[in-house]
Amino acid sequence: SSELTQDPAVSVALGQTVRITCQGDSLRNYYASWYQQKPGQAPVLVFYGKNDRPSGIPDRFSGSSSRNTASLTITGAQAEDEADYYCNSRDSSGNYVVFGGGTKLTVL
Amino acid sequence: EVQLLESGGGLVQPGGSLRLSCAASGFTFSSYEMNWVRQAPGKGLEWVSYISTSGNTIYYADSVKGRFTISRDNAKNSLYLQMNSLRAEDTAVYYCARELGGTSGYCDYWGQGTLVTVSS
């Protein structure tokens, strides 16, 4: 299986834009999905595929992909966006699912 | 409303066994691929296993291969994870997660998780 690499921590001022990135060889072949997890709660899917957002997820969450890097962008970050964010995708073989190590987002 | 409810977690000694269950409701269970994902205390998410809609295709993470067995009963709308030869490093919250489809790995609904603690 392959790995997905994320920055451990990122911070953003309230109302500003932040980008959370995810790097890995599998992302050359597969789009990532992104999950938000708040303390004591299950993960929530916030973005997936080339350009898909589950119903109920605010449109300030968007995603993009280039070469081996996927990005989740939060435009106008809110206090409630403070959480851990994980990316995932199929690995290069297609037989495994891999998760990034997670990024802790702090909204200042 | 889609619901996934895990059960079966608890305290088990190293080398012991445990069977987790995930009861699904609010959707046509037989039409969705399913996954087990775990999270050790204070750590990130780790994918454990995948099963196709029919149960004919199954994948495991290398860390559990040969020890864990995923299965499903579409008539009972249930997903299972049989865990044998448990180790301390298997201690985690175990989530069942519904996959969006197309063997994408995208999980759109998650249960609340069940805690497995492996300790003597």
Interface residues (C-beta under 8 A of the other chain):
Chain A: S1 Y30 S33 Y35 Q37 A42 P43 V44 L45 Y48 G49 P54 D84 Y86 N88 S89 R90 G94 N95 Y96 V97 V98 F99 G100 G101 G102
Chain B: N35 V37 G44 L45 E46 W47 Y50 Y59 A61 D62 Y95 A97 L100 T103 S104 G105 Y106 C107 D108 Y109 W110 G111 Q112 G113
